[in-house]
Amino acid sequence: METADTKKFPRVVIIGGGFGGIEVAKGLKNKEVEVLLLDRNNHHTFQPLLYQVATGTLDAPSIAFPLRKMFRKQPNFKFRMTEVKAIDDKRKVLDTDIGPISYDYLVIATGATTNFFGNQGVEQYAMPMKSVREAVNIRSFLLQNIEESLLKTSREDQEAFLNIVVVGGGPTGVELSGAIAEIRNHILIKDYPELKKEDMTVYLVEGLPRVLNALSPQASEKAELYLRELGVRVLLNEQVTAYDGEVIHFANGRHIKTRTVLWSAGVKGEIPEGIDAQAIVRGNRIQTDETCRVMGMHDVFAIGDVSAIITEDTPRGHPGVAPVAQQQGRLLAKNIVHLLQHQPTEKFKYFDKGSMATIGRNKAVVDIGKIRFQGFFAWWVWMFVHLMSLVGFRNRVVTFINWVISYITFNAGIRLIIHKYVRKTPREAAVAEEQIT
């Protein structure tokens, strides 16, 4: 296998083509190293806009970019599409589904997956949104349930198909529930004249006393106001206890009939086997020192959502947002070069550029340091930042055109069921798992 051949230069293997992984690879361009990027997909996904794929505003290719194309002008770069199963730190070898791959320096940038907090019913029936495939599944399932509701003869029978419950009041949940509410307000009766917008109800469920808890109280309060203006029913201090695919239950005894629960309430790191259990901290994250080196391992580093630098200032690690991963990736590339040249490494210091979230048309909240603003101008800032953050000129142009058409017509979007989403029963899921293992 080519990936196990004798190397001319030290090999830096990066697991994960997310925000952090691609920054490490870019930072090692024209350096005397071999860069090998591994990912189960052949593309980078701009996750902050996944909710727009899920609600049909954008098509999936608009927020994805081929990894090979991204690095085609970098001679020391190679890519392999594979799943990493385990890390053998003593031998410096990865066990993958395409065979063993050796490394001199290893960067774990595997990101995070959905955390269902051990609730098996919720994990079985609720829909996560951490990948393009999951976003497309949500879009199909939403449309399928609306179609199914038209076959019901009574409002009571329609109710479960037209109640949409979004769990998690962070930026993803707020943006997703706001986008679905806009479909309800502007598109539902155009595409489905048999229905009224009052027939669909969008719920946003948050276990804490306010939405957007990581942002300022001012942003949180305004975001909740915007959601309620859109018709979203915001349920705060609500803890989900169970979901069986038809009814979601809460700790206070409340329940809602729904076939659609979209889960954005938590994440956990995706960690290959081979990491010492003592280095794994809260949220299934890998604890590293301030240079991003994994505790107890010499030439293994972790960055982004899967890592946690635990200090007095960051007792829970840094927030799981793209700027953290990008800044860690850029610093780590420099530090690897320093290590090769036997020079001192630098400690990571996060520069917080601010936080933002959009809540439908003309509505957004932005916190930049001590500066807080909301409304129309914040919405334009949000659009500009996200547009410029997309990888690829074509993606920026296509996204901008889609946004303009949607803004003008109130009727843009990709409301297609290309592949029907069929939710597995617990028995079917167990059989599928047995076949995989």
C-alpha positions, -999 to 999 in steps of 0.1 A, spaced: 0 0 0 13 34 -9 5 48 25 29 24 41 59 29 18 92 43 29 89 80 34 112 108 21 100 132 48 83 128 82 46 120 77 19 140 93 -14 121 93 -45 141 99 -77 123 108 -107 145 98 -113 170 70 -132 195 91 -123 231 99 -93 221 121 -79 194 99 -78 214 67 -61 243 85 -33 220 96 -29 207 61 -28 242 46 -3 253 72 21 226 62 22 235 25 57 237 11 71 223 43 94 192 44 67 169 55 43 145 39 7 154 47 -18 126 46 -54 135 53 -79 108 62 -117 111 62 -147 89 58 -160 114 32 -142 129 3 -155 165 10 -154 192 36 -188 203 50 -196 238 61 -217 227 91 -231 261 102 -253 260 71 -265 224 74 -298 236 87 -304 254 54 -299 221 36 -323 205 60 -350 231 53 -344 232 15 -330 267 12 -297 253 -1 -288 221 -19 -261 199 -3 -233 207 -29 -236 244 -19 -220 237 15 -196 209 6 -163 211 -12 -141 182 -25 -110 177 -4 -88 167 -33 -98 198 -52 -91 220 -22 -54 208 -21 -47 200 -57 -19 227 -58 -2 213 -27 24 188 -39 31 173 -4 -6 165 2 -24 132 -2 -59 121 7 -74 87 15 -111 81 20 -112 57 49 -124 50 85 -98 50 112 -106 22 137 -77 24 162 -44 41 170 -13 21 180 8 47 197 37 24 204 41 14 168 29 47 154 4 29 131 -33 35 124 -57 6 119 -80 16 90 -104 -1 67 -79 2 39 -51 -13 59 -24 0 83 -11 35 79 21 47 97 27 82 110 54 103 125 30 129 138 -7 123 142 -34 150 144 -69 139 156 -94 163 142 -124 140 141 -149 166 154 -180 157 173 -211 136 168 -246 139 183 -249 132 221 -282 116 231 -271 114 267 -278 76 269 -315 79 260 -319 50 237 -355 59 226 -344 94 216 -314 80 198 -335 56 179 -362 79 167 -350 115 169 -331 129 139 -296 144 144 -280 169 120 -242 166 120 -236 157 83 -250 164 48 -267 130 47 -285 137 80 -296 171 68 -310 157 36 -328 130 56 -344 157 77 -356 175 46 -371 144 31 -387 133 64 -403 168 69 -418 167 34 -429 131 37 -447 138 70 -465 168 54 -476 146 25 -487 119 50 -508 145 69 -528 151 38 -540 115 39 -555 119 73 -592 128 76 -592 146 110 -571 173 127 -563 149 155 -549 123 131 -529 151 113 -514 165 145 -485 141 150 -473 147 114 -475 185 116 -460 190 150 -422 196 146 -401 195 178 -366 208 178 -347 199 210 -318 222 219 -318 259 222 -282 266 210 -275 283 176 -283 251 156 -317 246 173 -326 283 171 -317 286 134 -334 253 125 -367 261 143 -367 296 129 -362 283 93 -390 257 97 -413 284 111 -406 304 79 -416 274 58 -448 273 79 -455 310 75 -446 315 38 -446 282 19 -469 257 35 -502 271 20 -485 277 -14 -474 241 -18 -502 225 2 -534 245 -3 -554 219 17 -535 230 48 -535 263 69 -503 275 86 -521 271 119 -522 233 112 -484 231 117 -468 238 151 -430 243 156 -417 238 191 -382 247 204 -373 228 236 -345 240 258 -335 225 292 -320 257 305 -338 290 314 -329 307 281 -320 300 245 -285 308 232 -271 303 267 -235 308 254 -244 343 241 -252 374 261 -286 377 280 -295 405 256 -290 383 225 -308 354 242 -338 376 251 -340 390 216 -337 356 200 -365 343 220 -387 373 211 -379 368 173 -388 331 176 -421 338 192 -429 364 166 -424 337 140 -448 315 158 -424 291 174 -435 278 207 -404 281 230 -404 257 259 -377 265 285 -366 245 315 -379 213 298 -360 180 301 -368 153 276 -373 119 292 -385 97 264 -395 95 228 -411 65 211 -414 78 175 -449 91 182 -450 110 215 -422 129 232 -423 131 270 -409 157 294 -399 155 331 -427 177 342 -453 154 327 -459 173 295 -461 154 263 -464 162 226 -476 140 198 -450 142 170 -434 121 143 -406 146 139 -381 153 167 -349 171 155 -321 167 181 -295 195 186 -292 193 223 -257 181 227 -225 168 211 -197 145 221 -163 139 206 -156 111 181 -126 93 193 -108 63 177 -97 34 199 -63 36 214 -66 68 235 -59 63 272 -92 64 291 -75 88 316 -71 114 288 -108 114 280 -128 141 298 -163 154 299 -182 153 266 -160 124 254 -132 149 245 -95 142 246 -76 163 271 -45 180 257 -19 203 270 -17 240 258 1 230 226 -27 205 217 -6 175 225 -26 146 239 -19 139 275 3 108 279 12 106 242 43 121 225 36 128 189 -2 127 189 -23 159 189 -60 167 191 -78 198 180 -113 212 175 -145 197 190 -128 165 199 -101 181 221 -102 199 255 -74 222 268 -82 222 306 -69 252 324 -80 276 352 -94 299 325 -110 270 305 -121 244 331 -143 228 305 -122 234 275 -129 258 246 -163 261 230 -170 236 201 -171 262 173 -153 265 140 -129 294 150 -114 274 178 -106 245 155 -93 268 128 -70 287 152 -58 255 168 -51 240 133 -30 270 122 -10 270 154 -4 232 153 9 234 118 35 260 130 43 238 161 49 207 140 74 227 119 90 239 152 93 204 164 110 193 132 135 221 136 140 214 173 126 248 182 102 257 212 65 253 206 39 279 213 8 276 236 -26 280 222 -45 313 230 -80 316 216 -90 349 201 -128 351 204 -141 368 173 -177 368 186 -208 347 183 -239 350 162 -271 333 152 -299 340 127 -336 336 135 -353 339 102 -357 367 77 -341 400 87 -335 387 122 -302 378 138 -282 384 170 -245 392 172 -221 394 201 -186 407 194 -167 414 226 -188 439 245 -206 450 214 -241 435 210 -265 442 182 -296 425 168 -321 428 140 -316 437 103 -280 448 105 -270 418 125 -287 396 99 -265 412 71 -234 407 92 -244 370 97 -249 365 60 -216 382 50 -195 362 76 -211 328 66 -209 336 28 -172 345 30 -165 314 52 -177 290 25 -150 271 6 -150 277 -31 -161 306 -53 -189 286 -69 -204 278 -35 -204 314 -25 -220 325 -58 -247 297 -57 -255 304 -20 -257 341 -26 -281 337 -55 -302 313 -36 -304 337 -7 -314 366 -29 -341 346 -47 -355 334 -14 -355 369 0 -373 384 -30 -399 356 -37 -406 341 -3 -408 309 -23 -374 296 -32 -360 263 -20 -354 227 -29 -384 209 -17 -376 175 -33 -378 140 -19 -350 125 -39 -345 95 -16 -373 86 7 -362 84 43 -374 53 61 -368 53 99 -358 19 111 -376 1 139 -355 -10 169 -355 -45 156 -343 -34 121 -316 -12 136 -304 -41 158 -302 -64 127 -283 -38 108 -258 -33 136 -252 -71 138 -245 -72 100 -220 -44 104 -202 -60 133 
